[in-house]
Amino acid sequence: MVIIEIHATPGAKRESVGGEHDGRLRIKVSARAEKGRANDAIAEALARALRLPKSAVTLRSGQTSRMKRFAVDGDSDAIQERLKQLLNSD
């Protein structure tokens, strides 16, 4: 399991996963922060970016914050490598 720290931007015009904000992976989603919709969209975007099923991604903290922590199940080395690529992209 790998813990990934996210800086979330709900309600964005364009969805994206990549880049860094204060050492956290930046994820922008169009879903609004209402009734957990943005959290679900962020989890889906993270899973898609890591090339994993959505069931492998679980929100651990930050339900109502832009700063979130997700637990990701899978091959730790492959996840870390993909995360490194995502952090270095914009």
SVG drawing of the C-alpha trace seen along z (x, -y; Angstrom):
<svg xmlns="http://www.w3.org/2000/svg" viewBox="-25 -26 35 31">
<polyline fill="none" stroke="black" stroke-width="0.4" points="0.0,0.0 1.2,-3.5 -0.1,-6.7 -0.4,-9.6 -1.0,-13.2 -3.2,-15.2 -3.9,-18.8 -7.5,-18.8 -9.2,-21.4 -12.9,-20.7 -15.1,-22.6 -12.3,-23.0 -13.0,-23.8 -10.7,-21.1 -9.8,-17.8 -6.2,-16.9 -3.8,-14.8 -0.2,-15.9 2.1,-18.5 2.9,-19.4 1.5,-21.8 3.4,-22.1 4.8,-18.6 1.4,-17.0 0.1,-15.6 -2.3,-18.1 -5.7,-16.7 -8.3,-18.9 -11.9,-17.6 -15.0,-19.3 -17.2,-17.8 -18.3,-20.2 -17.5,-19.6 -21.0,-18.5 -22.1,-15.3 -18.7,-13.6 -19.0,-14.0 -15.6,-15.6 -13.9,-13.0 -15.3,-10.2 -14.2,-12.0 -10.7,-12.5 -10.4,-8.9 -11.5,-7.8 -9.0,-10.3 -6.2,-9.0 -7.0,-5.4 -7.1,-6.1 -3.8,-8.0 -2.1,-5.2 -3.7,-2.6 -5.4,-0.8 -9.0,0.1 -11.0,-2.4 -11.3,0.2 -7.6,-0.1 -7.9,-3.8 -9.3,-4.8 -9.6,-8.2 -8.0,-8.2 -8.2,-11.8 -9.2,-15.2 -12.9,-14.5 -13.7,-18.3 -10.3,-19.7 -8.3,-20.4 -5.4,-18.5 -6.2,-14.8 -4.5,-11.5 -5.3,-8.4 -4.2,-4.9 -3.5,-2.9 -3.2,0.9 -1.0,2.5 2.6,2.9 4.3,0.3 7.3,-0.1 5.1,-0.6 2.9,-3.0 5.9,-5.1 7.3,-5.1 4.1,-6.3 3.6,-8.9 7.1,-10.3 6.1,-10.7 2.8,-12.4 4.5,-14.8 7.0,-15.9 4.2,-16.6 2.1,-19.6"/>
</svg>
